[in-house]
Amino acid sequence: MLKNKVLRVALIVLVPIIVVFFWFYSSFNGNPYMRMMAQSKINQYLEENYPGKEFVLENINFDFKSGMYSATIVSKNDKDIFFTVLADGKMVKYDEYKFKYLEDKEIEKKFIEQIKGMLFSLIKNEIKELERINVEMYIPKGKYSKETNYSKAVDEELKIFIYLHSPNTPKLSQDQFLKKAIRAKELILKNDYRVEYFSCYYMFKQRGDGYSIELYKDELHESYEEIMNTNRVVDYEKLNKSKARRKF
């Protein structure tokens, strides 16, 4: 009877300690099962995307900052080729090989500057608060010649970042900001740019005083009402006040 009571007390004390220890360990070192799943996904990804390259997964570690598993990949045939692949237990999220060895950065830079000029002229005509535009895209080597200029025939998708600023006029309301962001997005889509991500950021006089909205590919055709009703506009003034209150 006494033994059973001692055992129950020991379990009550030890189980929470074990759970906390496992949680703490997993937070910094990962879950053994998820590590195995991530390794399997990475090997499958390499076989499907680089057949015949003879890439080998040399080691895999948990990256606690990203919450993903980071694998070092080496080439059997070329000792100078090595790169990182990041994955969770479901899919590969980042492949350094694409950007380190396959990316045509010269053409990318050329296309991006051309796109930024086109978009600025297109949007500035209607939205006077437009300050600048950034664009990201990925171009694989060998797809376009150095003489090629950007046109709608280029089928790579774009990440577009719109920046609005109005320091010398009354601050835009959240409603005004969203209408301008949606109009910018509509102009881009109407002119047949291929977009996978759209972001609009508005700064009034200083950082932390404005709004932002981001839309992914499957959200690009959502209406003003749909976006407003889902509270996806970030109001930085409210956000900062909320953070300040939580400190006290």
Secondary structure, 3 states (H helix, E strand, C coil): CHHHHHHHHHHHHHHHHHHHHHHHHHHHHCCHHHHHHHHHHHHHHHHHHCCCCCEEEEEEEEECCCCEEEEEEEECCCCCCEEEEEECCCCEEEEHHHHHCCECHHHHHHHHHHHHHHHHHHHHCCCCCEEEEEEECCCECCCCCCCCCCCCCCCCCEEEEEEEECCCCCCCCHHHHHHHHHHHHHHHHHCCCCEEEEEEEEECCCCCCEEEEEEEHHHCCCCHHHHHHCCCCEEHHHHHHHHHHHHC
